[in-house]
Amino acid sequence: MNEAVTLALAGVAGVCLGVLFYGGLWWTVRQGALSSRPAFWFFGSLLVRMGTVLTGFHLVGGGHWERLVACLLGFALARYLVTRLTGPPVQPNCSSERVAGHAP
């Protein structure tokens, strides 16, 4: 019973780390696209996000591969959740038929 709770908590921690990582990536792309210095945003965000996630994996795993796997599964689930919550990519306003100049 205690091991199941520990694995569940490791999975929840993985989801939290994933939301932090992928949500931060989404936020960085939005900020970097509007910035005059996008490389600063992307590189700085990469360092912060990777450092946070790797430290979190190290702390959650604690030398137990089962916890690490549960955390990684939660991290992968968070990727799916953040992708669904942030919506599809924005489509351009013009259609390819008008740009090509072909008759329908």
Protein Blocks (a to p, Z undefined) as FASTA:
>chain_A
ZZmmmmmmmmmmmmmmmmmmmmmmmmmmmmmmmpmblmlmmmmmmmmmmmmmmmmmmmmn
nopaklmmmmmmmmmmmmmmmmmmnopadddfbdfklmnopaZZ
